[in-house]
């Protein structure tokens, strides 16, 4: 059989397999028949690479999810100095921003590091303002700017939960100032 014709047939069978036009067993049989068994080896290598990529993504997202509870532990349950807490916050924010840039093309994986970084920034900025100023008005300004940032991110990236969080934050801030 002509090599070009065989390549066209193999690509068509792979398309049938991806789009589930034929059952997977039939497609595997046809691929083995037309490639003389070499497609199965190639498919095994590609699935192994896919599994490694999936495990890498899962581990990075898991680490990013753990940063938020660790931040709460650092703020409320340790006796670390403010300088050390600030350095830890900066390290965590750098990790979150790095993960965001790593997953920038995959929009569905962008949410977790973005939420983690927003919450870490909120906790760190409120903690720093309470330590340095210890006034209700300054903390209100810091919370206002965090809500403004959330609103901007929500509108810019079209994430509804960030927009709603910014608006609810403004409302709660106004209620706390007047009550």
Secondary structure, 3 states (H helix, E strand, C coil): CCHHHHHHHHHHHHHHHHHCCCCHHHHHHHHHHHHCCHHHHHHHHHHHHHHHHHHHHHHHHHHHHHHHHHHHHHHHCCCCCHHHHHHHHHHHHHHHHHHHHHCCCCHHHHHHHHHHHHHHHHHHHHHHHHHHCCCHHHHHHHHHHHHHHHHHHHHHHCCHHHHHHHHHHHHHHHHHHHC
